[in-house]
Amino acid sequence: QVQLVESGGGLVQPGGSLRLSCAGSGIIFSSYAMGWYRQAPGKQRELVAGISRTSITTYADSVKGRFTISRDNRKNTVSLQMNSLKPEDTAVYYCNANFGLDNRWGQGTQVTVSS
């Protein structure tokens, strides 16, 4: 059974930091491209950051220089370090694993940036 389990969300003040983690099981983790997406109320889900099987990274323009994605294939985890958080970063953040037509999602974790 494939599972992606996110952790690390919460409430943080503007300018603060959070680190999200996603643990994968039931897949050959190193074969999958991994990504973090987010969905704010009333908005479409959007790609925040992605990391390929060979650890090539990509970021949404809105988070470049503030967020860092990384993966550890030995531990089957992908992480998102989020710094200098802004209220507009508030959303549910989802972990994604992709291998061709095989596309998997975690259950999501809430990130709220507010004073």
N, C-alpha and C positions, 0 to 999 in steps of 0.2 A: 504494500500500500504506500503510495506516494504521499509524503507530507512535507509541507513547508511551514515552519512555525516561527513567527516573528516575535520579537521581544524588544523592550527598551523604550517604548513610547511613553508619553506622559505630558505633564504641564511644565512649561519652562517660560521664563521671562524673556522679552526681546533682548537680543544680544547674547543669550545663553547658548548652551551646547547640549546635544543629546547624541547618543550612539545607538543605532538600531542594529539588531542582529537577526539573522534568519538561519535556522538550522534545517537542513534538508535530509530526508531519508527516503528509501525506496527507489532512488534513482542513482545512476552513475554520475555523481555530482560533477566530477571534473569534465564530463562531456557536454555539460549544459552551459549556455550563456546565461548569466544571472543579471537581474535588474531590480531596481526599486522604482515603483510607480506611486503616485499619490492621487487622491480624489478628494477635492473639497466639496462642500455642500453646493449643489446646483451646477457643478462643473463636471466636465469629462475627466476620466482618468488620464493622467499624463505620465510620460517617462521622466523620471528625475535623474537617474544615473544607471548606466549599464556597464557590465564587465564581461568580456568575451572569455572563451575557454583559455586563451593565451594571455589573459589579463590586460587586454586593451580596453581602455575606459572611455566612456562618453558621458557627457553631462548636459542637462538642460541649461540654456543660457542663464536662467534665473538663479541657478545655484552654483555656477562656476566660481571657483575660488573660495567657496564656503563649505561645500560638501565634498567628501571623499569616499569613494566606494572601494572595497577591497574584498578579497576572497581567500579562504584557507581550505584548499582541497583535502588536506589531511583530516580536518575537523568537519568537513562538509558544511561550512558556514560562509555566509556573505554578510558584510557589515556596511553600514552607512554612517560615517561620522559627520555630524551636522553642527557647524559652528556659525556664529553670528546670526542666529535664527531671527526671523522676522515674523510679524503676525500673518503675513501672506503665505507663510510656510505651513500654516495650520491645515491639516488634512488627515485622512486615513492613509497610511502608508502600507503598500502591499509589496511583498517579495514575489518575484517572478523567476521561473526557470524555463528556458526555452531550448528545445533541440528539434529543429525542423518544424514539423506539424505538432509536435508534442509540446504543449504550453501549459504550465502549471502555476497555480496561484496559492499564496498563503491566505490566511483569514483576515489579515490586516491589523494594524496597530495605530491607535489614535495619537497624533502629535498636536498639541495645542500650545501656541505661542501667544501669551497674553500677560499683561501686567496686572 
